[in-house]
Amino acid sequence: MDINSMRYFIAAAEHLNFTKAAHACYITQTAMSAAIAKMEKELGATLFHRSNKKVELTEAGTVFLRQAEEIVRSYDDAIHLVQDAERIPDRDLTVFFSGSAEAALFAPTIRRFRRKYPEAKLNVKIAAADRLCARILREPNAVAVTAAVFDSGDEPEISSVPVTSYVENIFMEKHHPLAGRMSISPEELQNETIVSIRPENIPKNYEPVRAKLEQAALTAGKTEYRDTLSDVYLALQFEGRVTAMPAYYRKIAPDAIVSVPVRRERPILIPLSAYYPKDRLTPEIKALLAEAHLLPNHFFFRKRETRIKKALNPTS
C-alpha cells in the first residue's frame, strides 16, 4: 500500500463513484478498481459496498478513511517542511513590533537580514500589544517581536522563541545627581521619586514587565504616576524624577535622558520574544531569528544562543 493508493481511496470515498474518482485522479476506472481491490486484500476488510445503483462506504471503510486522510495530510506536511528547509528565504515577511523601542532595538537585525536576503521583502509595522497575535495570524508570513507576554493557554495557535533579555535601568535627566554612575544600588533610590505609567494605561500583556519594574519602585522613597510615556519623560526632564525601564528604551529616549543599570544581587531581566503562528515557522522567520542572536545582551549570551538554536532546530 502506497501513498497514491490512499489518495485513490480518499477520492473514491468522496465521489462514491469509481469513474468520477478515477477521472479526478487522472487514472482509468480499471486502475482505480484494481487499486481499491488490492487495498481491501491487504487490509483484510471490505471498504465499499458495491451495487449496480451506488457505491457506499462500509463501517470499516469509514474508519479507514479518517486514518488515510491523516496519513496523507502528514505526508504532504512532511514534504512541505523538507522543501521549506532547503529554500532560500525569498517571500514577503511582515515583522510586527508593539512599540518603537522594540523596533529601534531590532533595526540592526532587519538591516542584516535585508543585506543577506535581498530577494525577501520585509514589511515592518507597529501594532497594539493586545492585537499582535490576531495580526500575525491574519498574515501569510509574519512574526511579532515584543516584550509583551502571551499565555499559551490564551493563544494556543501561537508559538514563541526567546530573542534576548535586558536588565532594568534607571532613567533620568543627564544633570541628575545619579547620572554618570556606572551603576545604582537599590539603597540609592530610597530618596528618589520614581514615575511610572498608570497601571490601567498599560496593556495586560505587559503586566509581567510592569510587575518586574515595580520591584524598583518598591525600593524608592515615593512613586508617582503619569498617563503616557511622553509624560514620564517630561517628569524626568523638568521635575527631577527617575523611572525604571528596560535598558533598550535608551534608543528612543530624548537626548537629555540617560540611563544607569541597577546593581542587584539578582538582576531584574526583561525578556524580548518573537511570536509566530504555530506550525508556520517559515524559512524567512528562521533566517530573521538567526540574525537576531547577534543582538546585544547583558546576561546569558551562551544560554540565549542555545535556546534560540533549540527552538529553530528542535530535533538537534
C-alpha positions as CSV (number, residue, x, y, z in Angstrom):
1,M,0.0,0.0,0.0
2,D,1.5,3.4,-1.0
3,I,0.5,7.0,-0.6
4,N,-1.1,7.1,-4.1
5,S,-3.3,4.2,-3.3
6,M,-4.5,6.1,-0.2
7,R,-5.2,9.2,-2.4
8,Y,-7.3,6.9,-4.8
9,F,-9.3,5.6,-1.8
10,I,-10.0,9.1,-0.5
11,A,-11.1,10.2,-3.9
12,A,-13.4,7.2,-4.2
13,A,-14.8,7.9,-0.7
14,E,-15.5,11.5,-1.7
15,H,-17.2,10.8,-5.0
16,L,-18.8,7.4,-4.2
17,N,-18.3,6.7,-7.9
18,F,-15.2,4.9,-9.2
19,T,-15.4,6.5,-12.6
20,K,-15.6,10.1,-11.3
21,A,-12.9,9.3,-8.7
22,A,-10.6,7.9,-11.4
23,H,-11.1,11.0,-13.5
24,A,-10.2,13.2,-10.6
25,C,-7.0,11.2,-10.0
26,Y,-6.1,11.1,-13.8
27,I,-6.2,7.3,-14.0
28,T,-8.5,4.8,-15.6
29,Q,-11.6,3.4,-13.9
30,T,-10.0,-0.1,-14.2
31,A,-6.8,1.2,-12.4
32,M,-9.0,2.7,-9.7
33,S,-11.0,-0.5,-9.1
34,A,-7.7,-2.5,-9.1
35,A,-6.1,-0.2,-6.5
36,I,-9.2,-0.4,-4.2
37,A,-9.4,-4.2,-4.5
38,K,-5.6,-4.6,-3.7
39,M,-6.1,-2.3,-0.7
40,E,-9.0,-4.4,0.6
41,K,-7.0,-7.5,0.2
42,E,-4.1,-6.1,2.2
43,L,-6.3,-4.8,4.9
44,G,-8.5,-8.0,5.0
45,A,-11.6,-5.8,5.0
46,T,-14.2,-4.6,2.6
47,L,-14.1,-0.8,2.2
48,F,-17.0,-0.3,-0.1
49,H,-20.5,-1.8,-0.7
50,R,-20.9,-2.0,-4.5
51,S,-24.1,-2.4,-6.4
52,N,-25.4,-1.5,-9.8
53,K,-27.0,1.6,-8.4
54,K,-24.5,3.0,-5.9
55,V,-21.2,2.7,-4.0
56,E,-21.2,3.2,-0.2
57,L,-18.5,3.1,2.4
58,T,-18.7,0.2,4.8
59,E,-18.1,0.7,8.5
60,A,-14.5,-0.4,8.1
61,G,-14.2,2.0,5.1
62,T,-15.4,4.9,7.3
63,V,-12.8,4.1,10.0
64,F,-10.0,3.7,7.4
65,L,-11.0,7.0,5.7
66,R,-10.2,9.0,8.8
67,Q,-6.8,7.3,9.1
68,A,-6.0,7.6,5.4
69,E,-6.8,11.4,5.4
70,E,-4.5,11.9,8.4
71,I,-1.6,9.9,6.8
72,V,-1.9,11.8,3.5
73,R,-2.0,15.1,5.3
74,S,1.0,14.2,7.4
75,Y,2.9,13.1,4.3
76,D,2.1,16.3,2.5
77,D,3.2,18.4,5.5
78,A,6.5,16.5,5.7
79,I,7.2,17.2,2.1
80,H,6.5,20.9,2.5
81,L,8.7,21.1,5.6
82,V,11.6,19.5,3.8
83,Q,11.2,21.7,0.8
84,D,11.0,24.8,3.1
85,A,14.1,23.8,4.9
86,E,16.0,23.8,1.6
87,R,14.5,27.0,0.3
88,I,16.4,30.3,0.5
89,P,14.2,33.0,2.1
90,D,12.6,34.9,-0.8
91,R,8.9,35.5,0.3
92,D,7.4,38.7,1.8
93,L,7.7,38.7,5.6
94,T,5.8,41.1,7.9
95,V,7.5,41.9,11.2
96,F,5.3,43.5,13.9
97,F,6.5,45.4,16.9
98,S,4.5,46.5,19.8
99,G,6.4,49.8,20.2
100,S,9.1,52.0,18.7
101,A,11.6,50.9,21.4
102,E,11.5,47.3,20.2
103,A,11.6,48.4,16.6
104,A,14.7,50.5,17.2
105,L,16.4,47.7,19.1
106,F,15.7,45.2,16.3
107,A,16.7,47.6,13.5
108,P,20.2,46.2,13.1
109,T,18.7,42.7,12.7
110,I,16.4,44.0,10.0
111,R,19.3,45.6,8.2
112,R,21.4,42.4,8.3
113,F,18.5,40.3,7.0
114,R,17.9,42.7,4.1
115,R,21.6,42.6,3.1
116,K,21.8,38.8,3.3
117,Y,18.4,38.1,1.6
118,P,17.7,40.9,-0.8
119,E,15.0,38.7,-2.6
120,A,12.8,38.7,0.5
121,K,10.7,41.8,1.1
122,L,10.3,42.9,4.7
123,N,7.3,44.9,5.8
124,V,7.7,46.4,9.3
125,K,4.6,47.5,11.2
126,I,3.7,48.7,14.7
127,A,0.6,47.1,16.3
128,A,-1.0,47.4,19.7
129,A,0.2,44.7,22.0
130,D,-3.2,43.2,22.6
131,R,-3.7,42.8,18.8
132,L,-0.3,41.3,17.9
133,C,-1.5,37.7,17.9
134,A,-4.5,38.4,15.7
135,R,-2.4,40.4,13.3
136,I,0.3,37.7,12.8
137,L,-2.4,35.0,12.4
138,R,-4.0,37.0,9.6
139,E,-0.8,37.5,7.6
140,P,0.5,34.6,5.4
141,N,4.0,35.1,6.7
142,A,4.5,37.1,9.9
143,V,6.4,37.4,13.2
144,A,6.0,39.7,16.2
145,V,8.9,40.9,18.3
146,T,7.8,42.3,21.7
147,A,8.4,42.3,25.5
148,A,4.7,41.7,25.9
149,V,3.8,38.2,27.2
150,F,1.2,35.9,25.7
151,D,0.0,32.9,27.6
152,S,-0.1,29.7,25.5
153,G,-3.5,28.8,27.1
154,D,-5.0,32.1,25.8
155,E,-3.2,31.9,22.5
156,P,-3.0,28.2,21.6
157,E,-2.2,28.9,17.9
158,I,0.9,30.9,18.7
159,S,4.5,29.7,19.3
160,S,7.4,31.8,20.6
161,V,11.1,31.8,20.9
162,P,13.2,33.9,23.3
163,V,15.3,36.6,21.5
164,T,17.2,38.4,24.3
165,S,16.9,39.8,27.8
166,Y,17.6,43.3,29.1
167,V,18.3,44.5,32.6
168,E,16.2,47.1,34.3
169,N,17.8,50.6,34.1
170,I,17.0,53.8,35.9
171,F,16.4,56.7,33.5
172,M,16.9,60.3,34.5
173,E,17.8,63.7,33.1
174,K,21.5,63.9,32.3
175,H,22.2,66.5,35.0
176,H,20.6,64.5,37.7
177,P,22.9,63.7,40.7
178,L,22.8,60.0,39.9
179,A,23.6,60.4,36.2
180,G,27.1,59.3,35.2
181,R,27.3,56.4,37.6
182,M,28.4,53.1,36.4
183,S,25.5,51.5,38.3
184,I,23.0,52.4,41.0
185,S,22.2,50.3,44.1
186,P,18.6,49.9,45.3
187,E,19.6,51.8,48.5
188,E,20.5,54.9,46.4
189,L,16.9,55.0,45.2
190,Q,15.4,55.4,48.6
191,N,15.5,59.2,48.4
192,E,14.2,59.3,44.8
193,T,10.7,59.7,43.3
194,I,10.1,57.1,40.6
195,V,7.4,57.9,38.0
196,S,5.6,55.2,36.1
197,I,2.8,54.9,33.6
198,R,-0.5,54.3,35.3
199,P,-1.2,50.5,35.6
200,E,-4.6,50.9,34.0
201,N,-3.0,52.5,30.9
202,I,-0.6,49.6,30.4
203,P,-1.9,46.7,28.1
204,K,-2.5,43.5,30.1
205,N,0.1,41.7,28.1
206,Y,2.8,44.0,29.6
207,E,1.7,43.2,33.2
208,P,4.6,40.8,33.8
209,V,7.0,43.5,32.6
210,R,5.3,46.1,34.8
211,A,5.4,43.8,37.8
212,K,9.2,43.3,37.4
213,L,9.8,47.0,37.1
214,E,7.6,47.6,40.1
215,Q,10.3,46.0,42.2
216,A,12.5,49.1,41.5
217,A,9.6,51.3,42.6
218,L,9.3,49.4,45.9
219,T,12.9,50.5,46.8
220,A,12.2,54.2,46.0
221,G,11.1,56.7,48.5
222,K,8.0,57.7,46.6
223,T,6.1,56.6,43.4
224,E,4.1,58.9,41.1
225,Y,2.1,58.0,38.0
226,R,1.7,59.6,34.6
227,D,-0.7,58.9,31.7
228,T,1.8,58.3,28.9
229,L,5.5,57.6,28.3
230,S,5.9,61.1,27.0
231,D,4.6,62.5,30.3
232,V,7.1,60.3,32.1
233,Y,9.9,61.7,30.0
234,L,8.7,65.3,30.8
235,A,8.8,64.5,34.5
236,L,12.4,63.3,34.2
237,Q,13.5,66.4,32.3
238,F,11.7,69.1,34.3
239,E,10.8,67.6,37.7
240,G,14.0,65.7,38.6
241,R,12.2,62.4,38.7
242,V,13.6,59.0,37.7
243,T,11.9,55.9,36.2
244,A,12.7,52.2,35.7
245,M,12.5,50.8,32.2
246,P,14.2,48.1,30.1
247,A,17.7,49.2,29.0
248,Y,16.8,49.2,25.3
249,Y,14.4,52.2,25.9
250,R,17.6,54.3,25.6
251,K,17.2,54.0,21.9
252,I,14.0,56.2,21.8
253,A,14.6,58.4,24.9
254,P,15.2,62.1,24.3
255,D,18.8,63.3,24.1
256,A,18.5,64.9,27.5
257,I,17.8,61.5,29.2
258,V,20.4,59.0,30.3
259,S,20.1,55.6,31.9
260,V,22.1,53.6,34.5
261,P,21.8,49.9,35.3
262,V,20.6,48.9,38.8
263,R,23.1,46.9,40.8
264,R,21.3,43.9,42.3
265,E,22.4,40.5,43.6
266,R,19.8,39.0,41.3
267,P,19.3,41.4,38.3
268,I,15.7,42.0,37.1
269,L,15.7,40.9,33.4
270,I,13.1,42.0,30.9
271,P,12.8,39.3,28.1
272,L,12.1,40.1,24.5
273,S,10.5,37.3,22.5
274,A,9.4,36.5,18.9
275,Y,5.9,35.2,18.4
276,Y,4.7,33.4,15.2
277,P,1.8,31.2,14.2
278,K,2.3,27.6,15.4
279,D,3.4,25.2,12.7
280,R,4.3,28.2,10.5
281,L,8.0,28.7,11.3
282,T,8.9,29.6,7.7
283,P,12.4,29.9,6.2
284,E,12.0,33.7,6.4
285,I,11.2,33.7,10.1
286,K,14.0,31.3,10.8
287,A,16.5,33.4,8.9
288,L,15.4,36.6,10.7
289,L,15.7,34.9,14.1
290,A,19.1,33.5,13.2
291,E,20.3,37.1,12.7
292,A,18.7,38.1,16.0
293,H,21.2,36.1,18.0
294,L,23.7,39.0,17.4
295,L,21.6,41.4,19.5
296,P,23.5,42.9,22.4
297,N,22.6,41.4,25.7
298,H,23.8,42.0,29.3
299,F,23.5,38.4,30.6
300,F,23.4,34.8,29.5
301,F,24.9,35.1,26.0
302,R,25.5,31.4,25.6
303,K,22.3,30.4,27.2
304,R,20.2,32.6,24.9
305,E,22.0,31.4,21.8
306,T,21.5,27.8,22.8
307,R,17.7,28.4,23.4
308,I,17.3,30.0,20.0
309,K,19.1,27.2,18.3
310,K,17.0,24.6,20.1
311,A,13.8,26.4,19.1
312,L,14.8,26.7,15.5
313,N,16.1,23.1,15.3
314,P,14.0,21.1,17.8
315,T,15.4,17.7,16.6
316,S,19.0,18.7,17.0
